[in-house]
Amino acid sequence: MKKSLFLIIFILGMSSNAQDFNDALLFSREDLQGTARFMGMGGAFGAVGGDLSALKINPAGSAIFATNQATFTLDFKHNHNNNLFRQNNTQTNSSDLDISQAGVMFVFKANNENVPVKKITFGINYNRASNLNDEFFAFGQNSNSIANYFVNQANGIPLDNLTPFTNESFFERYDGIGNEYGLSGQEAYLAYESFVINSTNPNDLGSTTYESNVFANNLTQQYAYGLDGNSGKVSFNSAIDVANKLMLGININGYFVDYSRATSFDEQSGETNGVNRIVFDNLLNVRGSGISFDFGAIYKPINEVRIGLSYKTPTWMNIQEELFHEISTNSQDNGFVNANPEIFNIFPDYKFRTPSTLTGSLALILNKNLLLSADFTSRNYTNMKFNSNGFQQANEEISTLMQTATELNFGGEYRIKNISLRAGYNYHESPFSDEVNATDIERFTFGLGYVLGNTRFDISYVNTQQDRREQIIRSGLQSPVNINANQHNITAGVSFAF
């Protein structure tokens, strides 16, 4: 990629963005992230409270705190992906270390025992929603060329629009077709300029049909995918304790998402006619922010039992994105050709809404040293929606492919003097109405805590398993990459009571 592309910024005034339902899931995704105690118990904290990450399940949980508390947590993540493409297996590994949580809670107790409100709390907490870092590599033999995708993108566009006008430069035509036909028009233009596709009637500038310039039936294809980024939220929390029986709480959340997705598709053959190599590179940068609200209650019928109920509103987001793409080809007739606009397309901002969430919780405290908890969550992914022009197809895909998904979180903690032993289990139903694109998620969690005076040290381990399917190209290339994803998280944190 040439350095000059970073010096030339192109404002693209069109409604056709680079997003689809997969990005909608990235915006809505919430992994098991938080304090080490929270993760060690499988995140089953909706009725437990007393932990800064518990606030993202039920904001009433801050009223459980007995004293002021500050917590800081680091998370190490390792991804191991087994990738299957066209009967060929590859493996990819990636790791990173980052802050998963940091926050503080202040507790103000009533001086008069006769007042109904026994306690009020105020706090602020950062919690990473999802560590998006991921990568995989796939290769195999295929009879379907990526040229078929570009034929689909070009069909319907008059040849006259894919040909620079008199005294018009390559970049000016790229600009013009982008404003008229959007991203698909730009991809068609790059494919035509790099000889990936030809017009079926090159002598007619009004012709709107195209054909592949790849004639090989046995193609070697490679695909590299890299995702780098995070999503998270900063929550401003307040809760009250009414009569030591009922806790009520609210969060005001500021949400952010920031990621880059780089893909490279390389197709080669030994064919002497037409194009024998195509390299299609894409770099998408996405940034967004939003706001949401959480409401929750915890009721204690007796000291040993806690019942929780919470509701998370949708997150209303504003998204910005920019895209760079290029196509390189090689052929005997034209040699090496690089159709590179050397610019980033900056798309108009757009709106997105995540699904709301409803959670019911139960916790049992036995003999003051054994804690058992469970959360049941329902989230309707069909309510995800792009609320700007140009996203009708993406919204239709969401309505067709998504479903209401349930999540079950179970956790336990056993205390032996200053030591706490923890374990948990998650079962998260796939957001897809079938399991073709992604299976259900299973997590197994373990944790350990140690209290030293006013300080508690925690460590946890989480194993996450899921199978998913990644479609390399939206159309024209039938073979997806099937991925068996195995994720390992080791989290360490420290909490200070003051």
C-alpha positions as CSV (number, residue, x, y, z in Angstrom):
1,M,0.0,0.0,0.0
2,K,1.5,3.3,-1.0
3,K,2.2,6.1,1.5
4,S,0.4,8.6,-0.7
5,L,-3.0,7.1,0.1
6,F,-2.7,8.5,3.6
7,L,-2.1,12.0,2.2
8,I,-5.2,12.1,-0.1
9,I,-8.6,12.1,1.6
10,F,-11.6,11.6,-0.5
11,I,-15.1,12.7,0.7
12,L,-17.7,10.3,-0.7
13,G,-21.1,11.8,-0.9
14,M,-23.2,8.6,-1.2
15,S,-25.4,6.4,0.9
16,S,-23.9,3.0,0.0
17,N,-21.6,2.0,2.9
18,A,-19.5,-1.0,3.5
19,Q,-21.5,-2.6,6.3
20,D,-23.8,-5.6,6.5
21,F,-25.4,-7.8,9.2
22,N,-22.0,-9.0,10.4
23,D,-21.0,-5.5,11.4
24,A,-24.4,-5.1,13.1
25,L,-23.4,-8.1,15.3
26,L,-20.1,-6.5,16.0
27,F,-21.8,-3.3,17.2
28,S,-24.2,-5.3,19.4
29,R,-21.7,-7.9,20.7
30,E,-21.0,-8.2,24.4
31,D,-18.5,-10.8,25.5
32,L,-17.7,-12.0,29.0
33,Q,-15.5,-9.1,30.1
34,G,-15.0,-7.4,33.4
35,T,-13.4,-7.9,36.8
36,A,-11.6,-11.2,37.5
37,R,-14.2,-12.1,40.1
38,F,-17.1,-11.4,37.7
39,M,-15.4,-13.6,34.9
40,G,-14.5,-16.4,37.3
41,M,-18.2,-16.8,38.2
42,G,-19.3,-16.8,34.6
43,G,-20.7,-13.3,34.8
44,A,-23.7,-14.5,36.7
45,F,-24.0,-11.4,38.9
46,G,-27.5,-10.1,38.1
47,A,-28.8,-10.7,41.6
48,V,-25.4,-10.9,43.4
49,G,-24.2,-7.3,43.0
50,G,-21.3,-5.9,45.0
51,D,-18.9,-5.9,42.0
52,L,-18.2,-3.1,39.6
53,S,-18.8,-5.3,36.5
54,A,-22.0,-6.6,38.0
55,L,-23.5,-3.2,37.2
56,K,-23.6,-4.0,33.5
57,I,-26.0,-6.8,34.3
58,N,-28.1,-5.0,36.9
59,P,-27.3,-1.5,38.1
60,A,-29.1,-2.1,41.4
61,G,-26.1,-4.2,42.3
62,S,-24.1,-1.2,43.5
63,A,-26.4,-0.9,46.5
64,I,-24.9,-4.2,47.8
65,F,-21.5,-2.5,48.4
66,A,-20.8,-2.0,52.1
67,T,-17.9,0.4,51.6
68,N,-16.3,2.5,48.9
69,Q,-14.4,0.4,46.4
70,A,-12.0,0.8,43.4
71,T,-11.1,-2.0,41.0
72,F,-8.7,-2.4,38.1
73,T,-8.5,-5.4,35.8
74,L,-6.2,-6.6,33.0
75,D,-7.1,-9.3,30.5
76,F,-4.9,-11.5,28.4
77,K,-6.6,-13.1,25.4
78,H,-5.4,-15.8,23.1
79,N,-7.3,-16.9,20.0
80,H,-6.8,-20.3,18.3
81,N,-8.7,-20.7,15.1
82,N,-8.9,-23.9,13.0
83,N,-9.9,-22.9,9.5
84,L,-11.4,-25.1,6.8
85,F,-11.6,-23.9,3.2
86,R,-12.1,-26.2,0.2
87,Q,-11.0,-29.3,2.2
88,N,-7.8,-27.5,3.4
89,N,-7.1,-26.9,7.1
90,T,-5.1,-24.0,8.5
91,Q,-4.5,-22.8,12.0
92,T,-4.0,-19.2,13.2
93,N,-3.1,-17.9,16.7
94,S,-3.2,-14.4,18.0
95,S,-2.8,-12.8,21.5
96,D,-3.1,-9.4,23.1
97,L,-3.2,-7.8,26.6
98,D,-5.4,-4.9,27.5
99,I,-7.5,-3.2,30.2
100,S,-10.9,-4.9,30.6
101,Q,-12.2,-2.9,33.5
102,A,-11.5,0.1,35.8
103,G,-13.9,1.9,38.1
104,V,-14.8,3.3,41.5
105,M,-17.9,3.2,43.7
106,F,-18.8,5.5,46.6
107,V,-21.2,4.4,49.3
108,F,-23.2,6.9,51.4
109,K,-25.0,5.3,54.4
110,A,-27.9,6.9,56.2
111,N,-27.1,8.3,59.6
112,N,-30.7,7.7,60.8
113,E,-31.8,4.1,61.1
114,N,-35.4,5.0,60.9
115,V,-35.3,6.4,57.3
116,P,-36.4,4.0,54.6
117,V,-33.5,4.6,52.3
118,K,-30.6,3.0,54.1
119,K,-27.9,3.6,51.5
120,I,-27.2,5.5,48.2
121,T,-24.3,4.8,45.9
122,F,-22.7,6.7,43.1
123,G,-20.0,5.3,40.8
124,I,-18.3,5.3,37.4
125,N,-17.0,2.2,35.7
126,Y,-15.3,1.4,32.4
127,N,-16.0,-2.1,31.1
128,R,-14.9,-3.4,27.8
129,A,-17.9,-4.8,25.9
130,S,-15.9,-6.9,23.5
131,N,-12.3,-7.5,22.5
132,L,-12.7,-7.7,18.7
133,N,-9.1,-8.7,17.8
134,D,-9.2,-11.8,15.6
135,E,-7.5,-13.2,12.5
136,F,-7.5,-16.2,10.2
137,F,-5.9,-17.4,7.0
138,A,-7.4,-19.9,4.5
139,F,-6.3,-21.4,1.2
140,G,-7.6,-24.0,-1.2
141,Q,-8.4,-24.9,-4.8
142,N,-11.6,-23.6,-6.3
143,S,-13.3,-23.6,-9.7
144,N,-15.2,-20.4,-8.9
145,S,-13.3,-17.2,-9.5
146,I,-13.7,-13.9,-7.6
147,A,-14.2,-12.4,-11.0
148,N,-17.8,-13.6,-10.8
149,Y,-18.3,-11.2,-7.8
150,F,-17.1,-8.2,-9.8
151,V,-19.3,-9.3,-12.8
152,N,-22.3,-9.1,-10.4
153,Q,-21.2,-5.7,-9.1
154,A,-20.8,-4.3,-12.7
155,N,-24.0,-5.7,-14.3
156,G,-26.4,-2.9,-14.8
157,I,-23.8,-0.1,-15.1
158,P,-23.4,1.3,-18.6
159,L,-20.0,0.7,-20.1
160,D,-19.7,4.5,-20.6
161,N,-19.6,5.0,-16.8
162,L,-16.7,2.5,-16.4
163,T,-14.6,4.3,-19.0
164,P,-12.9,7.7,-18.2
165,F,-14.4,10.5,-20.2
166,T,-12.2,12.7,-22.4
167,N,-9.6,14.6,-20.2
168,E,-10.9,12.7,-17.2
169,S,-8.3,11.0,-14.9
170,F,-8.6,7.6,-13.3
171,F,-9.2,9.2,-9.9
172,E,-11.9,11.6,-11.3
173,R,-13.8,8.7,-12.8
174,Y,-13.5,6.7,-9.6
175,D,-15.0,9.7,-7.8
176,G,-17.8,10.1,-10.3
177,I,-18.9,6.5,-10.4
178,G,-18.8,6.4,-6.6
179,N,-21.2,9.3,-6.3
180,E,-23.5,7.7,-8.9
181,Y,-23.4,4.0,-8.1
182,G,-21.8,3.8,-4.6
183,L,-19.3,1.2,-3.4
184,S,-20.4,-1.5,-5.9
185,G,-19.8,0.9,-8.8
186,Q,-16.3,1.7,-7.5
187,E,-15.5,-2.0,-7.2
188,A,-16.8,-2.6,-10.7
189,Y,-14.6,0.2,-12.0
190,L,-11.5,-1.1,-10.4
191,A,-12.2,-4.6,-11.8
192,Y,-12.8,-3.2,-15.3
193,E,-9.6,-1.1,-15.2
194,S,-7.5,-4.1,-14.0
195,F,-9.0,-6.4,-16.7
196,V,-10.7,-8.7,-14.3
197,I,-14.0,-8.2,-16.3
198,N,-14.8,-7.3,-19.8
199,S,-17.9,-5.9,-21.4
200,T,-20.0,-8.5,-23.4
201,N,-20.3,-5.8,-26.1
202,P,-17.3,-3.5,-25.9
203,N,-18.3,-1.5,-29.0
204,D,-21.5,-0.4,-27.3
205,L,-20.9,2.2,-24.6
206,G,-24.5,1.7,-23.5
207,S,-24.0,-2.0,-22.8
208,T,-24.7,-3.0,-19.2
209,T,-23.6,-6.7,-19.1
210,Y,-20.1,-8.0,-18.3
211,E,-18.2,-11.3,-18.3
212,S,-15.2,-12.7,-16.5
213,N,-11.7,-12.5,-17.9
214,V,-10.6,-15.5,-15.9
215,F,-10.7,-18.7,-17.9
216,A,-9.0,-21.2,-15.6
217,N,-11.1,-23.9,-13.9
218,N,-8.6,-24.8,-11.2
219,L,-7.7,-21.7,-9.1
220,T,-5.5,-21.5,-6.1
221,Q,-7.1,-19.0,-3.6
222,Q,-5.8,-17.5,-0.4
223,Y,-7.7,-15.3,2.0
224,A,-6.2,-13.4,5.0
225,Y,-8.5,-11.7,7.5
226,G,-7.5,-9.4,10.4
227,L,-9.7,-7.6,12.8
228,D,-8.2,-5.2,15.3
229,G,-10.2,-3.1,17.8
230,N,-12.5,-2.9,20.9
231,S,-15.9,-1.8,22.0
232,G,-16.7,-0.7,25.5
233,K,-18.8,1.6,27.7
234,V,-18.4,4.0,30.5
235,S,-21.3,3.7,33.0
236,F,-22.4,6.4,35.5
237,N,-24.3,4.5,38.2
238,S,-26.5,5.3,41.1
239,A,-28.5,3.0,43.3
240,I,-30.5,3.0,46.6
241,D,-31.1,0.5,49.3
242,V,-34.7,0.6,50.6
243,A,-35.3,-1.0,54.0
244,N,-32.4,-3.5,53.4
245,K,-34.9,-5.4,51.2
246,L,-35.2,-3.6,47.8
247,M,-32.3,-2.2,45.7
248,L,-33.1,0.0,42.8
249,G,-30.5,1.3,40.3
250,I,-29.8,3.1,37.0
251,N,-26.9,3.4,34.6
252,I,-26.3,6.0,32.0
253,N,-23.9,4.5,29.5
254,G,-21.6,6.1,27.0
255,Y,-20.7,3.5,24.4
256,F,-17.8,3.4,21.9
257,V,-16.6,1.1,19.1
258,D,-13.3,1.4,17.2
259,Y,-11.9,-1.2,14.9
260,S,-10.1,-1.8,11.6
261,R,-10.7,-4.8,9.4
262,A,-8.1,-5.7,6.8
263,T,-8.7,-8.5,4.2
264,S,-6.6,-9.7,1.3
265,F,-7.9,-12.2,-1.3
266,D,-5.3,-13.7,-3.7
267,E,-6.3,-15.9,-6.6
268,Q,-3.8,-17.5,-9.0
269,S,-3.8,-20.0,-11.9
270,G,-1.4,-21.2,-14.6
271,E,-3.8,-20.2,-17.4
272,T,-2.1,-18.2,-20.3
273,N,-5.4,-16.7,-21.5
274,G,-6.9,-13.8,-19.7
275,V,-6.0,-12.9,-16.2
276,N,-4.0,-15.4,-14.2
277,R,-3.7,-13.6,-10.9
278,I,-6.1,-11.3,-8.9
279,V,-5.3,-9.6,-5.6
280,F,-8.2,-7.8,-3.9
281,D,-7.2,-5.8,-0.8
282,N,-9.6,-3.9,1.5
283,L,-9.1,-1.9,4.7
284,L,-12.1,-0.7,6.6
285,N,-11.8,1.7,9.6
286,V,-14.9,2.1,11.8
287,R,-15.5,4.4,14.7
288,G,-18.7,5.0,16.6
289,S,-20.3,6.2,19.8
290,G,-23.7,5.9,21.4
291,I,-25.8,6.2,24.6
292,S,-28.0,3.7,26.5
293,F,-29.7,3.3,29.8
294,D,-30.0,0.4,32.2
295,F,-32.6,-0.1,34.9
296,G,-32.6,-2.7,37.6
297,A,-34.0,-4.0,40.9
298,I,-32.8,-6.6,43.4
299,Y,-35.2,-7.9,46.1
300,K,-34.2,-9.9,49.2
301,P,-37.2,-11.8,50.6
302,I,-34.8,-13.3,53.2
303,N,-31.1,-12.7,53.7
304,E,-30.2,-15.9,51.9
305,V,-32.1,-15.2,48.7
306,R,-31.8,-12.4,46.2
307,I,-34.0,-12.0,43.1
308,G,-33.0,-9.6,40.3
309,L,-34.6,-8.1,37.3
310,S,-33.0,-5.6,34.9
311,Y,-33.6,-4.0,31.5
312,K,-31.1,-2.6,29.1
313,T,-32.4,-0.2,26.5
314,P,-31.0,-0.3,22.9
315,T,-27.8,1.6,22.3
316,W,-28.4,4.4,19.9
317,M,-25.2,4.9,17.9
318,N,-23.6,7.2,15.4
319,I,-21.1,5.4,13.1
320,Q,-18.3,6.8,10.9
321,E,-16.4,4.7,8.5
322,E,-13.7,5.0,5.8
323,L,-12.6,2.4,3.3
324,F,-9.5,1.8,1.1
325,H,-9.5,-0.9,-1.6
326,E,-7.4,-1.8,-4.6
327,I,-7.1,-4.6,-7.2
328,S,-3.9,-5.9,-8.7
329,T,-3.8,-8.3,-11.6
330,N,-1.3,-10.1,-13.8
331,S,-1.8,-11.5,-17.4
332,Q,0.3,-12.3,-20.4
333,D,-1.5,-9.6,-22.5
334,N,-1.2,-6.7,-20.0
335,G,1.5,-7.7,-17.5
336,F,1.1,-6.3,-14.0
337,V,-1.7,-3.8,-13.5
338,N,-2.5,-2.1,-10.2
339,A,-5.9,-0.3,-10.0
340,N,-5.2,1.7,-6.9
341,P,-7.2,4.9,-6.2
342,E,-4.7,5.8,-3.4
343,I,-7.4,7.4,-1.3
344,F,-9.7,6.6,1.6
345,N,-13.4,6.8,0.9
346,I,-15.0,8.6,3.8
347,F,-18.7,7.7,4.0
348,P,-21.5,9.8,5.5
349,D,-22.2,9.1,9.1
350,Y,-25.1,6.8,9.8
351,K,-27.3,5.7,12.7
352,F,-27.6,2.2,14.2
353,R,-29.7,0.7,17.0
354,T,-28.6,-2.4,19.0
355,P,-31.2,-4.8,20.6
356,S,-32.5,-4.3,24.1
357,T,-31.9,-6.9,26.8
358,L,-34.1,-8.3,29.6
359,T,-32.5,-10.3,32.4
360,G,-33.9,-12.2,35.3
361,S,-31.6,-13.4,38.1
362,L,-31.5,-15.5,41.3
363,A,-28.8,-15.8,43.9
364,L,-28.5,-18.0,47.0
365,I,-26.1,-17.3,49.9
366,L,-25.7,-20.4,52.1
367,N,-23.8,-20.5,55.5
368,K,-22.2,-17.1,54.5
369,N,-19.5,-18.9,52.6
370,L,-21.2,-20.4,49.6
371,L,-22.7,-18.3,46.8
372,L,-24.7,-19.8,43.9
373,S,-26.2,-17.6,41.2
374,A,-27.9,-17.8,37.8
375,D,-28.9,-15.3,35.1
376,F,-31.4,-15.7,32.3
377,T,-31.2,-13.1,29.5
378,S,-33.3,-12.6,26.4
379,R,-32.2,-10.4,23.5
380,N,-34.1,-10.0,20.2
381,Y,-31.5,-9.5,17.5
382,T,-34.1,-8.9,14.8
383,N,-34.5,-5.4,16.5
384,M,-31.1,-4.4,15.3
385,K,-31.5,-1.7,12.8
386,F,-29.5,0.7,10.6
387,N,-31.5,3.9,10.8
388,S,-30.1,5.8,7.8
389,N,-30.7,5.7,4.0
390,G,-29.0,3.0,1.9
391,F,-29.3,0.1,4.4
392,Q,-32.5,-1.6,3.2
393,Q,-30.8,-4.8,2.2
394,A,-28.8,-5.0,5.5
395,N,-32.0,-4.5,7.5
396,E,-33.8,-7.1,5.5
397,E,-31.0,-9.6,6.2
398,I,-31.3,-8.8,9.9
399,S,-35.0,-9.5,9.8
400,T,-34.5,-12.7,7.9
401,L,-31.4,-14.2,9.5
402,M,-31.6,-13.2,13.1
403,Q,-33.7,-14.4,16.1
404,T,-34.4,-13.8,19.7
405,A,-31.5,-15.5,21.6
406,T,-31.4,-16.6,25.2
407,E,-28.3,-16.6,27.4
408,L,-27.8,-18.7,30.5
409,N,-25.1,-17.8,33.0
410,F,-24.3,-19.9,36.1
411,G,-21.7,-19.2,38.8
412,G,-20.6,-20.2,42.2
413,E,-18.1,-19.1,44.9
414,Y,-16.9,-20.9,48.0
415,R,-14.9,-19.0,50.6
416,I,-12.4,-20.6,52.9
417,K,-11.2,-17.9,55.3
418,N,-9.4,-15.4,53.0
419,I,-9.5,-17.5,49.9
420,S,-12.4,-17.7,47.4
421,L,-12.8,-20.5,44.8
422,R,-15.0,-19.7,41.8
423,A,-16.4,-21.5,38.8
424,G,-19.0,-20.7,36.1
425,Y,-20.7,-21.8,32.9
426,N,-22.3,-19.8,30.0
427,Y,-24.6,-21.0,27.3
428,H,-25.4,-18.3,24.8
429,E,-27.7,-19.1,21.9
430,S,-26.7,-18.1,18.4
431,P,-28.3,-14.9,17.2
432,F,-28.9,-16.6,13.9
433,S,-32.2,-18.3,13.2
434,D,-30.2,-21.3,12.0
435,E,-26.7,-22.4,13.1
436,V,-25.2,-22.2,9.6
437,N,-23.5,-18.9,10.2
438,A,-22.6,-19.4,13.9
439,T,-23.3,-22.1,16.5
440,D,-24.2,-21.4,20.1
441,I,-21.4,-20.2,22.4
442,E,-20.2,-22.2,25.4
443,R,-17.9,-20.9,28.1
444,F,-16.3,-22.6,31.1
445,T,-14.8,-20.3,33.8
446,F,-12.7,-20.7,36.9
447,G,-11.4,-18.2,39.4
448,L,-9.5,-17.6,42.6
449,G,-9.5,-14.7,45.0
450,Y,-7.4,-13.7,48.0
451,V,-8.2,-11.0,50.6
452,L,-5.3,-9.2,52.3
453,G,-6.6,-6.5,54.7
454,N,-8.6,-4.0,52.6
455,T,-7.2,-5.4,49.3
456,R,-8.5,-8.3,47.3
457,F,-6.5,-10.0,44.5
458,D,-8.4,-12.0,41.8
459,I,-7.5,-14.1,38.9
460,S,-9.7,-16.0,36.4
461,Y,-9.5,-18.3,33.4
462,V,-12.2,-18.4,30.7
463,N,-12.5,-20.8,27.8
464,T,-14.9,-19.9,25.0
465,Q,-15.8,-22.2,22.1
466,Q,-17.8,-21.5,19.0
467,D,-18.0,-22.7,15.3
468,R,-18.8,-20.0,12.7
469,R,-18.8,-19.5,9.0
470,E,-17.2,-16.5,7.3
471,Q,-18.3,-15.6,3.8
472,I,-15.2,-14.3,1.9
473,I,-17.2,-12.4,-0.8
474,R,-20.8,-11.3,-0.6
475,S,-21.7,-13.0,-4.0
476,G,-20.2,-15.0,-6.8
477,L,-17.9,-17.1,-4.7
478,Q,-19.8,-20.0,-3.1
479,S,-17.2,-21.4,-0.7
480,P,-17.1,-20.0,2.8
481,V,-14.4,-20.5,5.5
482,N,-15.6,-22.7,8.4
483,I,-13.9,-21.7,11.6
484,N,-13.6,-23.6,14.9
485,A,-12.8,-20.8,17.3
486,N,-11.2,-21.6,20.7
487,Q,-10.6,-18.5,22.9
488,H,-8.7,-18.4,26.2
489,N,-8.8,-15.4,28.6
490,I,-6.7,-15.0,31.7
491,T,-7.7,-12.0,33.8
492,A,-6.1,-10.5,36.9
493,G,-7.4,-7.7,39.0
494,V,-7.0,-5.9,42.3
495,S,-9.8,-4.2,44.4
496,F,-9.3,-1.7,47.2
497,A,-11.9,-1.0,49.9
498,F,-11.7,2.4,51.4
